[in-house]
Amino acid sequence: MTQLWDFSGGIHPPEHKDFSTARPVRRAGIPERLVLPLQQHIGDPAEAIVEVGEQVLKGQKIADVKTGMGVAVHAPTSGVIESIVEHPVPHPSGMADWCITLRPDGEDQWCSRNPVPDYRTLTRDQVLGIIRDAGISGMGGAGFPTNIKLRPPRNRKVSTLILNGAECEPYITADDMTMREKADEVVAGLKVMAWILRPERCVIGIEDNKPEAISAMREATEGTQTEIVVIPTKYPSGGEKQLIRILTGMEVPSGGIPADIGVMCQNIGTAVAVAQAVVEGTPLISRVVTITGEAVREPGNFEALIGTPIEYLLEQAGVQQDRLSRLVLGGPMMGYTLTTDAVPVIKTTNCVIAATASELPAPPPEQPCIRCGQCAEACPMKLLPQQLFWYAKTTEFEKAEHLNLFDCIECGACSYVCPSSIPLVQYYRFAKGEIRVQRAEQLKADRARERFEARQARLEREQQEKELRRKERAKAAADAQARKKAEAEQVTAEGEAVDERSAKAALVEQALARKKAKAGALQPPPATDTAEEKPDIDALEKQLGQARSKLETIQGMLDEAKAQQADNVDKLERAVAKNHDRVKRAEEMLAEARDKLAARPTESQPTH
């Protein structure tokens, strides 16, 4: 016998399950309109891939999620797309959301399907792709996409796969009837998921108040290694964490998920959907829904198309409008009151309770807390409901979060036992919602700050790069200026040296000329050729040309230095002035030499 453990807390509310188990599951048929919300699961909403007026076939994909986490939506029957508008959807607030309205044509004509009876010939990724394209999400809880749940992180090996057949909440019998009538499909879906995950152990947990389902599942699993484990009836034993505790003795850590301890839970309806998608090629277009309560004459379970209006199902069950007081979607513990019966069946819809005033009376007025502690005793998560209530009421959300507010599964056990009729779960939901809003705003602010800091860093980096380029240009200009200055100094020094040598040579030549002239005055010239005694006109002209060329060179350097506002302008101006003087002296020497040459007597003139 398999060992069982117990979880803390829990309650035993009246079950009221016999209302809807007296009849087999009935087909609800096709209503006049099908309303298909684009958001039927946790994650990103699907986007419509059809247009108004388009003819579609049964099973045809009409909305899909291209990126992110999500699953597709399919046409439950053939017909025409009538509209894509906002419509009331199942939600505690009664909100409206984008929906595709399909008008059936009555033909119920299928699109082409691709069944894979021997799915083991495919890869696991291909099978997961089939599950995703079939639009399968969890059908017993929040609607987490099944293909993502069946793909745990590589470092988290799933050793135990649990199929949750506990169905602990009062009134709901959809899974019970599914196990009774579709046990083979349940096992087939479990085998597909086990082939994907390769766990060491497969367990189907069923509460002991479902003897027919237990018998049917045992017969279906005969000859397999799947364990059928019967657990005591106690609410909320069907909670994921509580069922794991009962079957394995392990506890999911605070803030963690079952995969953290090597366990995965799947729903009975999800297993059937997986089997139909892979083995038959049928997408998720219908599900079993419990219609119960004292305000319907024929309560029971219906195989309803996704998108079927709740009012249509109530009519099928024989609703008595004169007795109807409240419509509750889900169970009386975790469900919520519907504001209209026009909302459609979605993938997570498992039950609708049409209650009379005496069956589910309005809650009495909230009274002050008397600190009895019954809520703490009933809490299956070992929390402190009273403290969480105070912190939620006084909006001290940080303190509530410190007391593991988000570990609360909102089972309603604390509210059920509270003698002061305090709607504790509503306070917790309010606090969770406010914390999520604050987190979203904080995340938005953090991202804005990160973008601002990234922009500031980029601007600073660009400024530094600009400053570095400016310094490099200034350095290059300074280096060029230094080179020009050095060249100018070298040219100036060379010019001064040349001018000094030229001046000395000219003085020597002048001295020699004066000496020769003096000697010529004392004695007559010889009878030989007198060309050697003539002034060296060519040398003086050459000297003058060099002086002028040097002046032009230095004048050009001066003009360039003035244009660049260089530091050597004064020095070059002095060099220009000096060269002006040298040119003037050279011109005077040349003129003097020419005058002397002109004053010399010709060979025909007599000498004295």
C-alpha positions in Angstrom: 0.0 0.0 0.0 1.3 3.4 -1.0 2.3 5.6 2.0 0.3 8.8 2.4 1.1 12.0 4.3 -1.2 14.7 5.5 -1.1 18.4 5.2 -1.8 20.9 7.9 -5.2 22.6 8.2 -8.0 21.8 5.8 -11.8 21.7 6.2 -14.8 19.5 5.3 -17.5 21.6 3.7 -20.7 19.9 2.3 -19.9 18.2 -1.0 -23.1 18.5 -3.0 -21.5 16.4 -5.7 -24.4 14.0 -6.1 -26.4 16.7 -7.8 -24.5 16.4 -11.1 -23.3 12.7 -11.1 -26.7 11.1 -11.6 -26.6 11.5 -15.4 -23.8 10.7 -17.9 -22.0 13.5 -19.7 -24.3 15.1 -22.3 -23.4 16.9 -25.5 -24.5 20.5 -25.2 -24.8 21.0 -29.0 -24.0 24.0 -31.1 -25.4 27.4 -30.0 -26.3 30.2 -32.3 -23.1 32.2 -31.5 -19.8 31.1 -30.1 -17.7 33.8 -28.4 -14.0 33.0 -28.3 -11.9 35.2 -26.0 -8.3 35.8 -27.2 -7.1 35.6 -23.6 -7.9 32.2 -22.2 -4.6 31.4 -20.5 -1.8 32.8 -18.5 0.7 34.7 -20.7 0.3 36.8 -23.8 -3.1 37.1 -25.5 -3.5 35.4 -28.8 -3.9 37.6 -32.0 -6.7 37.0 -34.5 -5.5 35.6 -37.8 -8.9 35.7 -39.5 -11.0 38.6 -40.7 -14.7 39.4 -40.3 -16.8 37.6 -42.9 -14.3 34.8 -43.4 -15.5 31.3 -43.6 -13.7 28.9 -41.2 -13.8 25.1 -40.7 -14.1 23.2 -37.4 -10.7 22.9 -35.8 -9.2 25.7 -37.9 -6.7 28.0 -36.1 -8.3 31.5 -35.8 -5.9 33.1 -33.3 -2.3 32.5 -32.4 0.5 33.7 -30.2 3.5 34.5 -32.5 6.0 35.3 -29.7 6.0 34.9 -26.0 4.1 32.5 -23.8 0.7 31.5 -25.0 -1.4 29.1 -27.1 -3.6 29.2 -30.1 -7.4 29.4 -30.4 -9.4 27.3 -32.8 -12.8 27.3 -34.3 -15.1 24.9 -32.4 -17.3 24.4 -35.4 -17.5 25.6 -39.0 -19.1 28.9 -39.7 -18.5 32.6 -40.5 -16.5 35.1 -38.4 -19.1 37.6 -37.4 -17.1 40.1 -35.4 -13.9 40.8 -33.5 -15.0 43.1 -30.7 -14.8 43.5 -26.9 -17.3 41.2 -25.1 -17.8 40.3 -21.4 -15.5 37.5 -20.4 -15.2 35.3 -17.3 -13.5 37.5 -14.7 -14.4 38.6 -11.1 -14.6 42.2 -12.2 -17.0 41.5 -15.0 -14.6 43.0 -17.5 -14.8 42.9 -21.3 -12.0 41.7 -23.5 -11.3 41.1 -27.2 -13.3 38.1 -28.5 -13.9 36.5 -31.9 -17.6 35.8 -32.5 -18.3 32.8 -34.7 -21.7 32.2 -36.3 -22.0 28.4 -36.9 -23.3 27.3 -40.3 -24.7 24.0 -39.0 -22.4 21.9 -41.2 -19.8 21.2 -38.4 -17.3 20.5 -41.2 -13.8 19.6 -40.1 -10.6 21.0 -41.4 -7.8 18.6 -42.3 -6.2 16.9 -39.3 -2.9 15.1 -38.8 -3.2 12.4 -36.2 0.0 10.7 -34.9 -1.0 7.4 -33.3 2.7 6.4 -33.0 4.0 9.6 -31.6 7.2 7.9 -30.5 8.5 8.2 -34.0 8.6 12.0 -33.5 11.0 14.0 -31.4 9.9 15.4 -28.1 10.1 18.9 -29.4 7.8 17.9 -32.3 5.2 16.5 -29.9 5.4 19.6 -27.7 4.8 21.6 -30.9 1.7 19.6 -31.6 0.5 20.3 -28.0 1.1 24.0 -28.4 -0.6 24.3 -31.8 -3.6 22.4 -30.4 -4.1 25.3 -28.0 -3.8 23.2 -24.8 -3.5 25.0 -21.5 -4.1 23.8 -18.0 -7.8 23.0 -17.6 -8.0 22.8 -13.9 -6.3 25.9 -12.6 -5.0 29.2 -14.0 -4.5 28.0 -17.5 -0.7 27.7 -17.8 0.3 26.7 -21.3 0.8 22.9 -21.2 3.7 22.7 -23.7 5.7 25.1 -21.6 4.9 23.3 -18.4 6.0 20.0 -20.0 9.4 21.6 -20.8 11.0 22.0 -17.3 14.6 23.5 -17.0 17.3 21.0 -17.8 18.6 21.2 -14.2 15.2 20.2 -12.8 14.6 16.5 -13.7 10.9 15.5 -13.1 11.0 12.3 -11.1 7.3 12.1 -10.2 4.4 12.9 -12.6 1.1 13.4 -10.8 -2.3 13.4 -12.4 -4.7 15.4 -10.2 -8.0 13.6 -9.9 -8.8 14.8 -6.4 -11.4 17.4 -7.5 -11.9 18.4 -3.8 -14.1 21.5 -4.2 -17.8 21.1 -3.5 -20.3 20.8 -6.4 -17.6 20.2 -9.2 -17.7 16.8 -10.8 -16.3 17.4 -14.3 -13.1 15.4 -13.6 -15.0 12.7 -11.8 -17.3 12.1 -14.8 -14.3 12.4 -17.2 -12.5 9.6 -15.4 -15.6 7.5 -15.3 -16.4 7.8 -19.1 -13.0 8.6 -20.6 -10.5 6.6 -18.5 -8.7 5.3 -21.6 -8.1 8.8 -23.0 -6.9 10.0 -19.6 -4.3 7.2 -19.5 -3.4 7.8 -23.1 -2.7 11.5 -22.3 -0.7 10.5 -19.2 1.4 8.2 -21.4 2.2 11.0 -23.8 3.3 13.3 -21.0 5.3 10.6 -19.3 7.1 9.9 -22.7 8.0 13.5 -22.9 9.2 13.9 -19.2 10.5 10.3 -18.6 9.6 10.4 -14.8 10.5 7.5 -12.5 7.0 7.4 -11.1 3.5 8.2 -12.5 0.7 8.6 -9.9 -3.0 9.4 -10.3 -4.4 10.8 -7.0 -8.2 10.4 -6.5 -10.3 11.3 -3.4 -12.1 8.4 -1.8 -15.5 9.9 -2.4 -15.2 8.9 -6.1 -15.5 5.1 -6.1 -16.7 4.8 -9.8 -13.8 6.9 -11.0 -11.4 4.9 -9.0 -12.7 1.7 -10.4 -12.6 3.0 -14.0 -9.0 4.3 -13.7 -7.8 1.1 -12.1 -9.2 -0.9 -15.0 -7.6 1.5 -17.5 -4.2 1.3 -15.9 -4.1 -2.4 -15.4 -0.9 -3.8 -16.7 0.9 -0.5 -16.5 3.2 1.0 -13.9 0.9 3.9 -13.2 -0.2 4.0 -9.6 -3.8 4.8 -8.6 -3.6 6.3 -5.1 -6.8 6.9 -3.1 -6.5 9.8 -0.7 -8.8 10.9 2.1 -11.4 13.5 1.3 -10.4 16.8 2.7 -10.5 20.3 1.3 -8.2 21.5 -0.3 -6.5 18.2 -1.1 -6.8 19.0 -4.8 -4.5 21.9 -4.4 -1.2 21.3 -6.2 1.0 21.7 -3.2 -1.3 19.8 -0.9 -1.6 16.9 -3.3 2.2 16.7 -3.6 2.5 16.7 0.1 -0.1 13.9 0.4 1.5 11.6 -2.3 5.2 12.3 -1.8 5.7 13.8 1.7 7.7 16.6 0.1 6.8 20.3 0.4 7.2 22.9 -2.4 9.5 25.6 -1.0 8.1 29.1 -0.4 8.0 31.0 -3.7 9.0 27.9 -5.6 7.3 25.5 -8.1 6.8 21.7 -8.0 9.6 21.3 -10.5 12.0 22.6 -7.9 11.6 19.3 -6.0 11.3 17.1 -9.1 7.5 16.9 -9.2 4.9 17.9 -11.8 1.1 18.0 -11.6 -1.3 17.9 -14.5 -5.1 18.0 -14.6 -7.4 15.2 -15.8 -9.0 17.3 -18.5 -5.5 18.4 -19.7 -4.5 14.7 -20.1 -7.6 14.0 -22.3 -6.8 17.1 -24.4 -3.2 16.0 -24.9 -4.3 12.5 -26.0 -6.9 14.0 -28.5 -4.3 16.5 -29.9 -1.5 14.0 -30.4 -3.2 10.7 -31.2 -6.3 12.1 -33.0 -5.0 15.4 -34.3 -7.9 17.3 -32.6 -7.2 20.7 -31.1 -8.8 21.9 -27.8 -12.3 23.0 -28.9 -14.5 21.6 -26.1 -14.4 20.6 -22.5 -16.6 19.0 -19.8 -18.4 21.6 -17.7 -20.5 20.9 -14.6 -23.9 22.8 -14.5 -25.3 22.4 -11.1 -27.2 24.0 -8.2 -30.8 24.0 -6.9 -31.9 26.5 -9.5 -31.6 24.0 -12.4 -33.9 21.1 -12.9 -31.5 18.7 -14.7 -28.0 19.4 -13.2 -25.2 17.4 -14.8 -22.0 17.6 -16.9 -22.0 18.8 -20.5 -19.5 18.4 -23.3 -19.5 22.1 -24.3 -17.8 23.8 -27.2 -15.3 26.5 -26.1 -17.1 29.8 -26.6 -20.6 28.5 -25.7 -22.5 31.2 -23.7 -23.3 30.2 -20.1 -26.9 31.1 -20.7 -27.1 28.4 -23.4 -25.8 25.7 -21.0 -28.2 26.9 -18.3 -31.1 26.4 -20.7 -29.8 22.9 -21.5 -29.9 22.1 -17.8 -33.4 23.6 -17.3 -32.6 26.7 -15.4 -35.5 28.1 -13.3 -35.0 31.9 -13.5 -37.6 32.5 -10.7 -35.4 30.6 -8.3 -32.0 31.7 -9.5 -30.3 34.0 -7.0 -26.6 33.8 -7.9 -24.4 32.4 -10.7 -21.0 31.2 -9.5 -18.3 30.3 -11.9 -16.2 27.6 -10.4 -16.8 26.1 -6.9 -18.3 27.9 -3.9 -14.9 28.1 -2.2 -12.6 29.5 -5.0 -15.1 30.6 -7.6 -16.7 34.1 -8.1 -20.1 35.5 -8.8 -20.9 36.2 -12.5 -22.4 39.6 -13.3 -24.0 38.2 -16.5 -24.8 34.8 -18.1 -23.6 36.1 -21.5 -20.0 35.2 -20.7 -18.6 32.2 -22.7 -17.1 28.9 -21.7 -13.3 29.1 -21.9 -10.6 26.5 -21.5 -10.5 26.8 -17.7 -14.3 26.8 -17.1 -15.1 23.7 -15.1 -18.3 24.5 -13.2 -21.3 26.9 -13.1 -23.5 26.9 -10.0 -27.0 28.2 -10.4 -27.8 28.7 -6.7 -30.9 29.7 -5.0 -31.0 32.3 -2.2 -31.1 29.6 0.5 -28.4 27.5 -1.1 -25.7 30.2 -1.3 -27.1 33.1 0.8 -25.5 36.4 0.8 -22.6 36.7 3.3 -23.5 38.4 6.6 -21.9 41.7 7.4 -18.3 41.7 8.3 -17.7 41.8 12.1 -14.5 42.8 14.0 -11.9 40.1 14.3 -12.1 38.3 17.7 -8.7 36.7 17.4 -10.0 33.2 17.8 -7.3 31.7 15.6 -9.6 29.3 13.7 -8.3 30.7 10.4 -4.7 29.8 11.3 -5.8 26.3 12.2 -7.6 25.8 8.8 -4.9 27.3 6.6 -3.3 24.5 4.6 -0.2 26.6 3.8 0.7 27.2 7.5 0.3 31.0 7.1 -0.9 33.6 9.6 -4.2 34.7 8.1 -5.0 37.1 10.9 -1.8 39.0 10.5 -2.1 39.0 6.7 -5.6 40.4 7.1 -4.4 43.3 9.3 -1.5 44.2 7.0 -3.8 44.0 3.9 -6.4 46.1 5.5 -3.9 48.8 6.6 -2.1 48.6 3.2 1.1 47.5 4.9 1.9 45.3 1.9 5.6 45.0 2.5 4.9 43.3 5.9 2.2 41.1 4.4 4.7 40.0 1.7 7.2 39.3 4.4 4.7 36.9 5.9 4.6 34.9 2.6 1.4 36.4 1.3 2.0 35.0 -2.2 2.1 31.4 -0.8 -1.6 31.8 -0.2 -3.5 29.6 -2.6 -6.8 31.5 -2.0 -8.6 28.3 -1.1 -11.1 30.1 1.1 -10.7 27.8 4.1 -9.9 30.7 6.4 -13.0 32.7 5.3 -15.1 29.5 5.6 -14.3 29.0 9.3 -14.2 32.7 10.3 -17.0 33.4 12.9 -16.8 37.1 12.1 -17.6 36.6 8.4 -14.5 38.4 7.4 -13.9 38.0 3.6 -10.2 37.2 4.2 -9.5 35.9 0.7 -10.8 39.1 -0.8 -8.4 41.1 1.4 -5.5 38.8 0.3 -6.4 39.2 -3.4 -6.6 43.0 -3.0 -3.1 43.0 -1.4 -1.7 40.8 -4.1 -3.1 43.0 -6.8 -1.7 46.1 -5.2 1.7 44.5 -4.8 1.7 43.4 -8.5 0.8 47.0 -9.5 3.6 48.4 -7.4 6.0 45.9 -8.8 5.0 46.7 -12.3 5.4 50.5 -11.6 8.8 49.8 -9.9 9.9 47.7 -12.9 8.8 50.5 -15.2 10.7 53.1 -13.2 13.8 50.8 -13.0 13.7 50.4 -16.8 13.3 54.2 -17.3 16.2 54.8 -14.9 18.3 52.2 -16.7 17.5 53.9 -20.0 18.4 57.3 -18.6 21.6 56.0 -17.1 22.5 54.3 -20.4 21.8 57.6 -22.2 23.9 59.6 -19.8 26.7 57.0 -20.1 26.5 57.2 -23.9 26.6 61.0 -23.9 29.5 61.0 -21.5 31.3 58.5 -23.6 30.7 60.5 -26.7 31.9 63.6 -24.9 35.0 61.9 -23.8 35.6 60.6 -27.3 35.0 64.1 -28.7 37.4 65.6 -26.2 40.0 62.9 -27.0 39.7 63.7 -30.7 40.0 67.4 -29.9 43.2 66.8 -27.9 44.6 64.6 -30.6 43.9 67.4 -33.2 45.4 70.0 -30.9 48.5 67.8 -30.3 48.8 67.2 -34.0 48.5 71.0 -34.7 51.1 71.7 -31.9 53.4 69.1 -33.3 53.1 70.6 -36.8 53.6 74.1 -35.4 56.6 73.0 -33.5 58.0 71.4 -36.7 57.4 74.6 -38.7 58.9 76.7 -35.9 62.0 74.5 -35.8 62.2 74.7 -39.6 61.8 78.5 -39.4 64.5 78.8 -36.8 66.8 76.5 -38.8 66.2 78.6 -42.0 66.6 81.8 -40.0 69.9 80.6 -38.5 71.1 79.4 -41.9 70.1 82.7 -43.5 71.9 84.7 -40.8 75.0 82.6 -41.2 74.9 83.0 -45.0 74.2 86.7 -44.7 77.1 87.1 -42.2 79.5 85.2 -44.5 78.3 87.2 -47.5 78.7 90.5 -45.6 82.2 89.5 -44.5 83.1 88.5 -48.1 81.7 91.8 -49.4 83.7 93.8 -46.9 86.9 91.9 -47.8 86.2 92.5 -51.5 85.6 96.2 -50.8 88.8 96.4 -48.8 90.7 94.7 -51.6 89.0 96.9 -54.2 90.0 100.1 -52.2 93.5 98.8 -51.8 93.7 98.1 -55.5 92.3 101.5 -56.3 94.8 103.1 -54.1 97.6 101.1 -55.6 96.3 102.0 -59.1 96.4 105.7 -58.3 100.1 105.5 -57.3 101.3 103.6 -60.4 100.1 103.4 -63.9 98.3 100.3 -64.9 100.3 97.7 -66.7 100.0 97.3 -70.4 98.3 93.9 -70.0 94.5 93.2 -69.9 92.7 95.1 -67.1 89.7 92.8 -66.7 90.9 91.4 -63.4 90.9 94.9 -61.8 87.2 95.5 -62.8 84.6 95.2 -59.9 82.9 91.7 -59.7 79.5 92.7 -61.0 78.4 89.1 -61.4 79.2 88.1 -57.8 77.4 91.2 -56.4 74.3 90.4 -58.6 74.3 86.8 -57.5 74.6 88.0 -53.8 71.7 90.4 -54.4 69.6 87.6 -55.9 70.3 85.3 -53.0 69.4 88.0 -50.5 66.1 88.7 -52.3 65.2 85.0 -52.4 66.0 84.6 -48.8 63.8 87.7 -48.0 60.9 86.2 -50.0 61.2 82.9 -48.1 61.2 84.4 -44.7 58.4 86.8 -45.7 56.3 83.8 -46.7 57.0 82.0 -43.4 56.0 85.2 -41.6 52.7 85.5 -43.4 51.9 81.8 -42.6 52.8 82.3 -38.9 50.6 85.4 -38.7 47.7 83.4 -40.2 48.1 80.6 -37.6 48.9 83.1 -34.7 52.1 81.2 -34.0 54.5 82.1 -31.3 57.5 82.9 -33.7 56.0 85.9 -35.4 58.2 88.4 -33.7 61.3 86.5 -34.5 60.4 86.1 -38.1 59.6 89.8 -38.3 63.1 90.6 -37.0 64.5 88.2 -39.6 62.6 89.9 -42.4 63.8 93.3 -41.2 67.4 92.1 -41.2 67.0 90.6 -44.7 65.5 93.9 -45.9 68.7 95.6 -44.7 70.9 92.9 -46.3 69.0 93.3 -49.6 69.4 97.1 -49.4 73.2 96.8 -48.7 73.6 94.4 -51.6 71.8 96.8 -53.9 74.0 99.7 -52.7 77.2 97.6 -53.2 76.0 96.6 -56.7 75.2 100.2 -57.6 78.5 101.4 -56.2 80.4 98.8 -58.2 78.5 99.7 -61.4 79.3 103.4 -60.8 82.9 102.6 -60.4 82.9 100.5 -63.5 81.3 103.4 -65.4 83.9 105.9 -64.1 86.9 103.9 -65.3 88.7 105.4 -68.3 88.4 103.5 -71.5 91.5 102.1 -73.3 91.5 105.0 -75.7 91.7 107.6 -72.9 95.2 108.7 -71.9 96.4 108.2 -68.4 98.4 110.6 -66.3 
